[in-house]
Amino acid sequence: MKIKSWYSAFLLAGLLLTLLLNCKKEVTPEDENMVLGSSLPPSNGVVEDMDGNKYSTVVIGTQVWLASNLKTTKYSDGTAIPLVTDGTVWLNNVTPGYCWYNNDATTYKSTYGALYNWYTVNTGKLCPTGWHVPTNTEWSKLTNYLGGYSSSIGYWTDLTDFIPVPGGMRSYKGAFFYIGIEVIWWSSTEDRDIPGGYAWSRTMFYDKYSIGKTLLSASPMLSGLSVRCLQD
């Protein structure tokens, strides 16, 4: 009798184990996004551009961003981006070009990255392979995830390690401004409501940020602004 009871219990345990092993959880879209979000960054959390510059990545919601501004002097296909140092040439240049703040790579490259005009962005080859300059809609997705336009810079940096260093800009006239005060990032979206060549950009100040369509959010395409890449 004891043997029979033990044998019945063994069969029951085996049946339960079989059921558990063959039971499959239905994957919802939310679950799928969570899985994708956790696997999107490279295994070592580092992305390298064609110059060999390395960037950490940061996951924000379902998006994966580079954690610092782009520094590359080459497109993703290895082609060199034209370096434009002269202010007059910059003003009249309606083709791709980049520069360093105050034309001083030694001082500004490592911390702040390069400044690119929008024609460089519009090539679609500026970011490393598998990454792109975010659209205005993708910037809005980031903003909405972080609580809208009223969030403080402390909230952003504490939450995401996005590191919005105030790298300044180069105006469309070729002069440099605002180092240590603000950073302006390009989007890949042209602003067709304003004639004369404008594209949407996002501005963040050293003590607060306005990441919506507010101050300097529609920038002349000739401007030299920072770029922050988003994973495809």
DRENDREN-167799 format. One record per residue (C-alpha): residue number from 0; x, y, z; residue in one letter. Coordinates in pm, whole numbers, m for minus. Layout:
DRENDREN-167799
<pt milum="NUM" px="X" py="Y" pz="Z" bator="A"/>
...
END
This chain:
DRENDREN-167799
<pt milum="0" px="0" py="0" pz="0" bator="M"/>
<pt milum="1" px="281" py="244" pz="88" bator="K"/>
<pt milum="2" px="455" py="164" pz="m237" bator="I"/>
<pt milum="3" px="137" py="229" pz="m433" bator="K"/>
<pt milum="4" px="82" py="566" pz="m261" bator="S"/>
<pt milum="5" px="441" py="669" pz="m324" bator="W"/>
<pt milum="6" px="414" py="569" pz="m689" bator="Y"/>
<pt milum="7" px="89" py="768" pz="m733" bator="S"/>
<pt milum="8" px="249" py="1075" pz="m580" bator="A"/>
<pt milum="9" px="548" py="1039" pz="m813" bator="F"/>
<pt milum="10" px="321" py="1021" pz="m1118" bator="L"/>
<pt milum="11" px="126" py="1328" pz="m1004" bator="L"/>
<pt milum="12" px="446" py="1529" pz="m953" bator="A"/>
<pt milum="13" px="570" py="1430" pz="m1297" bator="G"/>
<pt milum="14" px="241" py="1533" pz="m1454" bator="L"/>
<pt milum="15" px="253" py="1874" pz="m1287" bator="L"/>
<pt milum="16" px="613" py="1927" pz="m1398" bator="L"/>
<pt milum="17" px="523" py="1840" pz="m1757" bator="T"/>
<pt milum="18" px="235" py="2086" pz="m1752" bator="L"/>
<pt milum="19" px="458" py="2362" pz="m1617" bator="L"/>
<pt milum="20" px="730" py="2302" pz="m1876" bator="L"/>
<pt milum="21" px="479" py="2308" pz="m2162" bator="N"/>
<pt milum="22" px="290" py="2611" pz="m2039" bator="C"/>
<pt milum="23" px="371" py="2918" pz="m2253" bator="K"/>
<pt milum="24" px="300" py="3274" pz="m2141" bator="K"/>
<pt milum="25" px="126" py="3489" pz="m2400" bator="E"/>
<pt milum="26" px="359" py="3776" pz="m2500" bator="V"/>
<pt milum="27" px="181" py="4110" pz="m2509" bator="T"/>
<pt milum="28" px="307" py="4411" pz="m2707" bator="P"/>
<pt milum="29" px="411" py="4569" pz="m2375" bator="E"/>
<pt milum="30" px="614" py="4261" pz="m2287" bator="D"/>
<pt milum="31" px="773" py="4258" pz="m2630" bator="E"/>
<pt milum="32" px="875" py="4623" pz="m2596" bator="N"/>
<pt milum="33" px="1024" py="4552" pz="m2257" bator="M"/>
<pt milum="34" px="1227" py="4262" pz="m2396" bator="V"/>
<pt milum="35" px="1341" py="4465" pz="m2695" bator="L"/>
<pt milum="36" px="1423" py="4762" pz="m2475" bator="G"/>
<pt milum="37" px="1651" py="4552" pz="m2258" bator="S"/>
<pt milum="38" px="1830" py="4395" pz="m2554" bator="S"/>
<pt milum="39" px="1865" py="4695" pz="m2783" bator="L"/>
<pt milum="40" px="2197" py="4832" pz="m2652" bator="P"/>
<pt milum="41" px="2518" py="4657" pz="m2759" bator="P"/>
<pt milum="42" px="2632" py="4392" pz="m2513" bator="S"/>
<pt milum="43" px="2909" py="4617" pz="m2383" bator="N"/>
<pt milum="44" px="2692" py="4932" pz="m2385" bator="G"/>
<pt milum="45" px="2935" py="5110" pz="m2619" bator="V"/>
<pt milum="46" px="2895" py="5236" pz="m2977" bator="V"/>
<pt milum="47" px="3190" py="5333" pz="m3196" bator="E"/>
<pt milum="48" px="3186" py="5577" pz="m3488" bator="D"/>
<pt milum="49" px="3408" py="5574" pz="m3799" bator="M"/>
<pt milum="50" px="3672" py="5786" pz="m3621" bator="D"/>
<pt milum="51" px="3696" py="5536" pz="m3336" bator="G"/>
<pt milum="52" px="3518" py="5763" pz="m3086" bator="N"/>
<pt milum="53" px="3326" py="5556" pz="m2832" bator="K"/>
<pt milum="54" px="2987" py="5643" pz="m2682" bator="Y"/>
<pt milum="55" px="2795" py="5492" pz="m2393" bator="S"/>
<pt milum="56" px="2426" py="5419" pz="m2449" bator="T"/>
<pt milum="57" px="2126" py="5496" pz="m2232" bator="V"/>
<pt milum="58" px="1781" py="5333" pz="m2242" bator="V"/>
<pt milum="59" px="1492" py="5578" pz="m2194" bator="I"/>
<pt milum="60" px="1155" py="5407" pz="m2215" bator="G"/>
<pt milum="61" px="1158" py="5212" pz="m2541" bator="T"/>
<pt milum="62" px="1427" py="5435" pz="m2695" bator="Q"/>
<pt milum="63" px="1803" py="5390" pz="m2685" bator="V"/>
<pt milum="64" px="2017" py="5704" pz="m2712" bator="W"/>
<pt milum="65" px="2386" py="5782" pz="m2719" bator="L"/>
<pt milum="66" px="2477" py="5931" pz="m2382" bator="A"/>
<pt milum="67" px="2697" py="6207" pz="m2529" bator="S"/>
<pt milum="68" px="2708" py="6435" pz="m2832" bator="N"/>
<pt milum="69" px="2840" py="6310" pz="m3163" bator="L"/>
<pt milum="70" px="3209" py="6376" pz="m3241" bator="K"/>
<pt milum="71" px="3257" py="6207" pz="m3576" bator="T"/>
<pt milum="72" px="3434" py="6371" pz="m3872" bator="T"/>
<pt milum="73" px="3326" py="6092" pz="m4108" bator="K"/>
<pt milum="74" px="2993" py="5960" pz="m4230" bator="Y"/>
<pt milum="75" px="2894" py="5603" pz="m4153" bator="S"/>
<pt milum="76" px="3029" py="5500" pz="m4494" bator="D"/>
<pt milum="77" px="3374" py="5637" pz="m4409" bator="G"/>
<pt milum="78" px="3351" py="5949" pz="m4626" bator="T"/>
<pt milum="79" px="3501" py="6262" pz="m4468" bator="A"/>
<pt milum="80" px="3265" py="6542" pz="m4363" bator="I"/>
<pt milum="81" px="3396" py="6882" pz="m4480" bator="P"/>
<pt milum="82" px="3549" py="7086" pz="m4195" bator="L"/>
<pt milum="83" px="3449" py="7452" pz="m4225" bator="V"/>
<pt milum="84" px="3644" py="7694" pz="m4005" bator="T"/>
<pt milum="85" px="3607" py="8028" pz="m4183" bator="D"/>
<pt milum="86" px="3297" py="8223" pz="m4076" bator="G"/>
<pt milum="87" px="3225" py="8371" pz="m4419" bator="T"/>
<pt milum="88" px="3248" py="8030" pz="m4583" bator="V"/>
<pt milum="89" px="3018" py="7890" pz="m4313" bator="W"/>
<pt milum="90" px="2759" py="8163" pz="m4381" bator="L"/>
<pt milum="91" px="2747" py="8087" pz="m4753" bator="N"/>
<pt milum="92" px="2770" py="7710" pz="m4726" bator="N"/>
<pt milum="93" px="2452" py="7523" pz="m4825" bator="V"/>
<pt milum="94" px="2626" py="7185" pz="m4834" bator="T"/>
<pt milum="95" px="2729" py="6954" pz="m4545" bator="P"/>
<pt milum="96" px="2987" py="7085" pz="m4299" bator="G"/>
<pt milum="97" px="3100" py="7064" pz="m3937" bator="Y"/>
<pt milum="98" px="3327" py="7248" pz="m3696" bator="C"/>
<pt milum="99" px="3441" py="7252" pz="m3335" bator="W"/>
<pt milum="100" px="3340" py="7530" pz="m3098" bator="Y"/>
<pt milum="101" px="3575" py="7825" pz="m3159" bator="N"/>
<pt milum="102" px="3750" py="7598" pz="m3410" bator="N"/>
<pt milum="103" px="3929" py="7443" pz="m3110" bator="D"/>
<pt milum="104" px="3904" py="7064" pz="m3106" bator="A"/>
<pt milum="105" px="4167" py="7031" pz="m2833" bator="T"/>
<pt milum="106" px="3955" py="7221" pz="m2581" bator="T"/>
<pt milum="107" px="3601" py="7132" pz="m2682" bator="Y"/>
<pt milum="108" px="3583" py="6801" pz="m2872" bator="K"/>
<pt milum="109" px="3602" py="6554" pz="m2587" bator="S"/>
<pt milum="110" px="3337" py="6715" pz="m2367" bator="T"/>
<pt milum="111" px="3101" py="6881" pz="m2612" bator="Y"/>
<pt milum="112" px="3134" py="6703" pz="m2945" bator="G"/>
<pt milum="113" px="3116" py="6864" pz="m3287" bator="A"/>
<pt milum="114" px="2876" py="7120" pz="m3433" bator="L"/>
<pt milum="115" px="2708" py="7023" pz="m3762" bator="Y"/>
<pt milum="116" px="2493" py="7215" pz="m4006" bator="N"/>
<pt milum="117" px="2160" py="7058" pz="m4101" bator="W"/>
<pt milum="118" px="2277" py="6965" pz="m4450" bator="Y"/>
<pt milum="119" px="2509" py="6717" pz="m4283" bator="T"/>
<pt milum="120" px="2218" py="6576" pz="m4082" bator="V"/>
<pt milum="121" px="2007" py="6548" pz="m4396" bator="N"/>
<pt milum="122" px="2251" py="6306" pz="m4563" bator="T"/>
<pt milum="123" px="2116" py="6029" pz="m4339" bator="G"/>
<pt milum="124" px="2472" py="5904" pz="m4289" bator="K"/>
<pt milum="125" px="2589" py="6114" pz="m3994" bator="L"/>
<pt milum="126" px="2528" py="5870" pz="m3709" bator="C"/>
<pt milum="127" px="2699" py="5530" pz="m3675" bator="P"/>
<pt milum="128" px="2541" py="5240" pz="m3862" bator="T"/>
<pt milum="129" px="2223" py="5131" pz="m3684" bator="G"/>
<pt milum="130" px="2166" py="5480" pz="m3545" bator="W"/>
<pt milum="131" px="2010" py="5800" pz="m3678" bator="H"/>
<pt milum="132" px="1944" py="6165" pz="m3600" bator="V"/>
<pt milum="133" px="1602" py="6162" pz="m3429" bator="P"/>
<pt milum="134" px="1297" py="6311" pz="m3594" bator="T"/>
<pt milum="135" px="1099" py="6583" pz="m3420" bator="N"/>
<pt milum="136" px="838" py="6318" pz="m3329" bator="T"/>
<pt milum="137" px="1106" py="6099" pz="m3168" bator="E"/>
<pt milum="138" px="1229" py="6394" pz="m2962" bator="W"/>
<pt milum="139" px="868" py="6450" pz="m2851" bator="S"/>
<pt milum="140" px="845" py="6086" pz="m2746" bator="K"/>
<pt milum="141" px="1145" py="6139" pz="m2519" bator="L"/>
<pt milum="142" px="992" py="6458" pz="m2378" bator="T"/>
<pt milum="143" px="659" py="6293" pz="m2308" bator="N"/>
<pt milum="144" px="823" py="5995" pz="m2139" bator="Y"/>
<pt milum="145" px="1012" py="6227" pz="m1907" bator="L"/>
<pt milum="146" px="699" py="6412" pz="m1802" bator="G"/>
<pt milum="147" px="658" py="6694" pz="m2052" bator="G"/>
<pt milum="148" px="807" py="7037" pz="m2090" bator="Y"/>
<pt milum="149" px="804" py="7136" pz="m1722" bator="S"/>
<pt milum="150" px="1060" py="6882" pz="m1601" bator="S"/>
<pt milum="151" px="1388" py="7018" pz="m1465" bator="S"/>
<pt milum="152" px="1736" py="6936" pz="m1589" bator="I"/>
<pt milum="153" px="1805" py="6765" pz="m1258" bator="G"/>
<pt milum="154" px="1513" py="6529" pz="m1314" bator="Y"/>
<pt milum="155" px="1636" py="6445" pz="m1662" bator="W"/>
<pt milum="156" px="1998" py="6379" pz="m1571" bator="T"/>
<pt milum="157" px="1914" py="6194" pz="m1251" bator="D"/>
<pt milum="158" px="1672" py="5969" pz="m1436" bator="L"/>
<pt milum="159" px="1851" py="5896" pz="m1760" bator="T"/>
<pt milum="160" px="2221" py="5985" pz="m1750" bator="D"/>
<pt milum="161" px="2154" py="6166" pz="m2079" bator="F"/>
<pt milum="162" px="2429" py="6417" pz="m1989" bator="I"/>
<pt milum="163" px="2308" py="6734" pz="m2168" bator="P"/>
<pt milum="164" px="2637" py="6929" pz="m2159" bator="V"/>
<pt milum="165" px="2592" py="7295" pz="m2269" bator="P"/>
<pt milum="166" px="2812" py="7290" pz="m2579" bator="G"/>
<pt milum="167" px="2688" py="7613" pz="m2736" bator="G"/>
<pt milum="168" px="2631" py="7664" pz="m3107" bator="M"/>
<pt milum="169" px="2760" py="7829" pz="m3424" bator="R"/>
<pt milum="170" px="2515" py="8078" pz="m3571" bator="S"/>
<pt milum="171" px="2430" py="8076" pz="m3938" bator="Y"/>
<pt milum="172" px="2655" py="8385" pz="m3969" bator="K"/>
<pt milum="173" px="2954" py="8181" pz="m3851" bator="G"/>
<pt milum="174" px="2999" py="8318" pz="m3496" bator="A"/>
<pt milum="175" px="3011" py="8099" pz="m3183" bator="F"/>
<pt milum="176" px="2780" py="8149" pz="m2882" bator="F"/>
<pt milum="177" px="2654" py="8007" pz="m2552" bator="Y"/>
<pt milum="178" px="2926" py="7761" pz="m2448" bator="I"/>
<pt milum="179" px="2853" py="7659" pz="m2090" bator="G"/>
<pt milum="180" px="2501" py="7805" pz="m2114" bator="I"/>
<pt milum="181" px="2296" py="7587" pz="m2348" bator="E"/>
<pt milum="182" px="2299" py="7297" pz="m2590" bator="V"/>
<pt milum="183" px="2088" py="7277" pz="m2905" bator="I"/>
<pt milum="184" px="2035" py="6944" pz="m3081" bator="W"/>
<pt milum="185" px="1921" py="6895" pz="m3438" bator="W"/>
<pt milum="186" px="1624" py="6687" pz="m3536" bator="S"/>
<pt milum="187" px="1610" py="6541" pz="m3885" bator="S"/>
<pt milum="188" px="1273" py="6713" pz="m3950" bator="T"/>
<pt milum="189" px="1255" py="7018" pz="m4171" bator="E"/>
<pt milum="190" px="1026" py="7302" pz="m4060" bator="D"/>
<pt milum="191" px="829" py="7373" pz="m4375" bator="R"/>
<pt milum="192" px="622" py="7649" pz="m4212" bator="D"/>
<pt milum="193" px="912" py="7894" pz="m4211" bator="I"/>
<pt milum="194" px="1061" py="7988" pz="m4550" bator="P"/>
<pt milum="195" px="1433" py="8019" pz="m4596" bator="G"/>
<pt milum="196" px="1559" py="7683" pz="m4473" bator="G"/>
<pt milum="197" px="1477" py="7589" pz="m4113" bator="Y"/>
<pt milum="198" px="1463" py="7259" pz="m3925" bator="A"/>
<pt milum="199" px="1334" py="7163" pz="m3582" bator="W"/>
<pt milum="200" px="1585" py="7159" pz="m3300" bator="S"/>
<pt milum="201" px="1567" py="7105" pz="m2922" bator="R"/>
<pt milum="202" px="1723" py="7340" pz="m2668" bator="T"/>
<pt milum="203" px="1838" py="7272" pz="m2313" bator="M"/>
<pt milum="204" px="1986" py="7531" pz="m2075" bator="F"/>
<pt milum="205" px="2241" py="7470" pz="m1801" bator="Y"/>
<pt milum="206" px="1982" py="7532" pz="m1526" bator="D"/>
<pt milum="207" px="1659" py="7424" pz="m1697" bator="K"/>
<pt milum="208" px="1537" py="7296" pz="m2028" bator="Y"/>
<pt milum="209" px="1278" py="7372" pz="m2289" bator="S"/>
<pt milum="210" px="1273" py="7069" pz="m2513" bator="I"/>
<pt milum="211" px="955" py="7159" pz="m2699" bator="G"/>
<pt milum="212" px="897" py="7393" pz="m2991" bator="K"/>
<pt milum="213" px="1003" py="7695" pz="m2787" bator="T"/>
<pt milum="214" px="1311" py="7921" pz="m2790" bator="L"/>
<pt milum="215" px="1540" py="7844" pz="m3087" bator="L"/>
<pt milum="216" px="1342" py="7532" pz="m3169" bator="S"/>
<pt milum="217" px="1327" py="7622" pz="m3538" bator="A"/>
<pt milum="218" px="1690" py="7680" pz="m3634" bator="S"/>
<pt milum="219" px="1836" py="7794" pz="m3966" bator="P"/>
<pt milum="220" px="1983" py="7500" pz="m4150" bator="M"/>
<pt milum="221" px="2311" py="7692" pz="m4175" bator="L"/>
<pt milum="222" px="2348" py="7682" pz="m3793" bator="S"/>
<pt milum="223" px="2608" py="7459" pz="m3630" bator="G"/>
<pt milum="224" px="2433" py="7251" pz="m3364" bator="L"/>
<pt milum="225" px="2501" py="6938" pz="m3162" bator="S"/>
<pt milum="226" px="2373" py="6594" pz="m3260" bator="V"/>
<pt milum="227" px="2254" py="6315" pz="m3031" bator="R"/>
<pt milum="228" px="2190" py="5983" pz="m3208" bator="C"/>
<pt milum="229" px="1900" py="5743" pz="m3153" bator="L"/>
<pt milum="230" px="1909" py="5371" pz="m3225" bator="Q"/>
<pt milum="231" px="1711" py="5251" pz="m3529" bator="D"/>
END
